[in-house]
C-alpha cells in the first residue's frame, strides 16, 4: 500500500505548499493520471437502502401517469436524463451515474430479498454464501492493510442476519459494524449535534496503560497458543482471528479514520447531521486509507420504517431523499476532490422496489418485478439510463437484468472481470456472480 500512501502524502504536501493558489488547473489531470495507474487499488461503496426504495419517486418517475404521485420530475445536468426534484445534488452529478431501470427479481419478502440482493443467491441450500462486501473484500484487500477490509455503517440486520455474513469466507472478511441500527441506543449525538459513529471497544478501558495492555496481551497469547494450534479450523481459531484483528486495529494509527471530529464543520453539515450522511463521510476517510469495501445504510436505521413506505409514502420519501441527496451527492464531490472517484465504484440498491400504483393509505408496497439500481463512479459510463419500464411502471420493456447481471457488471467495473471466484473451504471455486455483464454502462 506504499504507493497509495506516497501519493496521498504528495497531494497533501503540494496542497499545503500552494496555500491560496488554485489547484483547479492541474488537479483534475493529476487525479485522472493517478486513477489510470494499473497498480492503483480499486474500491467499492455500497449504499444500501434498507426497506426497499421507491423507483417511481427517485430515478424512474412517471409524471404523465396516475402512478406518478406527488413529486415533480426535473432535468438533470445530462440532457434527457430526469430525476426527482428532491435529488438536486445527484442531478448535478448525473454525468457520473448510470441508472439501471430494468432490474427484475423474484423475491418480494424483506428477508429473502435482502439475502438475494446482498449475496446474489436464493436463500436456500447448504452453502453459506458470503455477502457481496465480504466477497469483494476478499478480492480487493491488501495483506498489509491494518484496517478491516469490509466496513458496514448504520447497518440494520433484522430482516436477515445471514445476508450480512462472510459465509464460507470466515471472519477475516466479515464486516466491521459501525453504528449498527439494530442495537437500540447504539448511536447518540455528540455536543455539536452529529451522530457519534464509534467502533465499539476500540479504546482501552480507563487506567490501562500501554505497558499493562502489552502484558495482558502477552499472557493471553501464551494461554491461547497451545489450545488454538490444534483447533485452527474450529470456533477457537475463528475467535482468535477476530481477537487478533481487533488488537491490531486498536493499536493502529489508521483507527483515526473512524474519528470524524477533525473534519471541517461545513463539510460535515454538507453531508448531513445523520447516520447516513456522516457514514458517507466516514466512507471517504476509509477509502483514503485503502479500505476496499465500505457499506453505508439508509432506511430502517432512520428511526422509522425508512424506505418501507406502505403508507404516507410521499412525506417519508421526501425526507429520505434529502438525506440521500446530501450524503451521496457530497460523497461523490468529496471523492472527486480527493482524486478517488475514478478508482471507487458506487452501487445504490435495496432489497426490491415499490409498486408504481399507490395504495389506499397513500403508500407503495413491495415490488420486485421492475425496479431500479444505480452504478456510479470508477469504471462506469455515467450520464445514462439503461433499460426502460412501461408507461405505468409495472413491467420492464427493455434492458431487463437480474441481480447476477448487476453484480457481474459491478465486478467488471472494479477490474475483477465478469465472474471472479472465491474458494470455499472444500477447495471448490464459487463465482461471486455468473450473470451477463452490461457492457453499455462500463467506461
PyMOL commands that set and color helices and strands:
alter all, ss='L'
color gray80, all
select helices_A, chain A and resi 2-18+27-36+55-57+66-68+88-92+94-96+110-119+132-140+161-164+167-169+171-173+210-229+235-250+253-258+265-271+275-288+300-302+313-337+341-343+403-413+439-441
alter helices_A, ss='H'
color red, helices_A
select strands_A, chain A and resi 43-49+73-75+82-84+97-103+150-153+176-178+293-298+344-350+353-354+366-367+371-377+384-386+388-389+396-398+421-423+429-431
alter strands_A, ss='S'
color yellow, strands_A
deselect
rebuild
show_as cartoon
